[in-house]
């Protein structure tokens, strides 16, 4: 294991941020695919809060820093065939992960009432 990260966020806070800054915030943090998915779901604020928490958990699992020029859109959260959360990294995040020997990143997400939480585990390349 390379690292583990966790993040928790208020769903109400995410809803307020989206209401206040709208598309500016969404386009700065989320990929077009994430924005489309979030807008199509029953609870958009919960979707975006869980996705944001997952991005932050990945950031922590890889021990990234803002000084590295990280763009959160290079950490994309989606769903697999049976609804499992998936992460796809690209750009500088992918380069840093490869430098650290990271072969994959596993994530788990959940929410309850007003809280969204995510955990990420950065796993070493298989030898």
Secondary structure as the mmCIF struct_conf table of DSSP 4:
data_model
#
loop_
_struct_conf.conf_type_id
_struct_conf.id
_struct_conf.beg_label_comp_id
_struct_conf.beg_label_asym_id
_struct_conf.beg_label_seq_id
_struct_conf.end_label_comp_id
_struct_conf.end_label_asym_id
_struct_conf.end_label_seq_id
STRN STRN1 UNK A 3 UNK A 10
HELX_RH_AL_P HELX_RH_AL_P1 UNK A 11 UNK A 21
TURN_TY1_P TURN_TY1_P1 UNK A 22 UNK A 22
HELX_RH_AL_P HELX_RH_AL_P2 UNK A 23 UNK A 29
BEND BEND1 UNK A 30 UNK A 30
HELX_RH_AL_P HELX_RH_AL_P3 UNK A 32 UNK A 40
BEND BEND2 UNK A 41 UNK A 42
HELX_RH_AL_P HELX_RH_AL_P4 UNK A 44 UNK A 61
TURN_TY1_P TURN_TY1_P2 UNK A 62 UNK A 63
HELX_RH_3T_P HELX_RH_3T_P1 UNK A 66 UNK A 68
TURN_TY1_P TURN_TY1_P3 UNK A 69 UNK A 69
HELX_RH_3T_P HELX_RH_3T_P2 UNK A 72 UNK A 74
STRN STRN2 UNK A 75 UNK A 79
TURN_TY1_P TURN_TY1_P4 UNK A 81 UNK A 82
BEND BEND3 UNK A 83 UNK A 83
STRN STRN3 UNK A 85 UNK A 89
HELX_RH_AL_P HELX_RH_AL_P5 UNK A 91 UNK A 99
TURN_TY1_P TURN_TY1_P5 UNK A 100 UNK A 101
STRN STRN4 UNK A 102 UNK A 112
TURN_TY1_P TURN_TY1_P6 UNK A 113 UNK A 114
STRN STRN5 UNK A 115 UNK A 124
HELX_LH_PP_P HELX_LH_PP_P1 UNK A 125 UNK A 126
#
